[in-house]
Amino acid sequence: MSVEINVTGEVVTAYLSGELDHHTAKEMRESIDLAVELNMPTLLVLDFGNISFMDSSGIGLVMGRYRNLLKTGAQLHIANAPPQIYKVMRLAGLERLAKLERKGENNGNNQ
Amino acid sequence: METTNKFSMTVLSRSANESFVRACVAAFAAQLDPTLEEISDIKTAVSEAITNCIVHAYKEGAGKIYITGELTDNNMLRLKIRDKGCGIENIEKAMEPLFTTVGGERAGLGFAVMQSFMDSVRVRSVKDKGTTVSMTKKISPRFKLNG
């Protein structure tokens, strides 16, 4: 499990990798929140391209970041969601909170 | 319908065991030659059930989680995940999507995910005695093209 942060202008991109469950969510959450606090982005991109497994703990992580961003008005994008992860996200209705992009749909804006 | 294989395991309610148990169940279910999607569905449902034991049943400290799995001759996986924790007061409420008693960053979607990804989910619970989640999933038969 790891989080790599990339800051470009007002965009913070968090590249998540490994398995996202209740055990790993806390550490991922803390890394993302620290990057947001330090950089105050107008857009936070969570890149799930290298996440190999995710259960509803990942939904909690996205919902929690969405709530935090509401305070500053920043947008949230979910990029590169692999099929199984996209399925869990759709079940939770995350497309109502954030722009939800499947793996393979990347238009190059998140690099 | 006959049982063709069985396993049982017991783990402590440590969050590190979430990945361990779902990997074990996936390896067991692999005997039915599931698709990648079916394996992912099973892993996700198991992860939810185990996380429930850790976050809810044994919220006061570590306890044992008992997992049994069975394969049947009609390509069915049956799983039971049992704890001896605090029990669920209102099962119907607990199974409602987005309902959670712990707040924080739990989405309240555990049972919704299990129900969506498995064919059947049954929950039995007695307050202060524990909870048993029984789930089944039929694996679609696949025919080999080349021997």
Interface residues (C-beta under 8 A of the other chain):
Chain A: E19 D21 H22 H23 A25 R29 F53 M54 D55 S56 S57 I59 G60 L61 M63 G64 P83 Q84 V88 L91 A92
Chain B: S15 A16 E18 S19 R22 E37 S40 D41 K43 T44 S47 E48 T51 I54 V55 G104 E105 R106 A107 L109 G110 A112 V113 S116
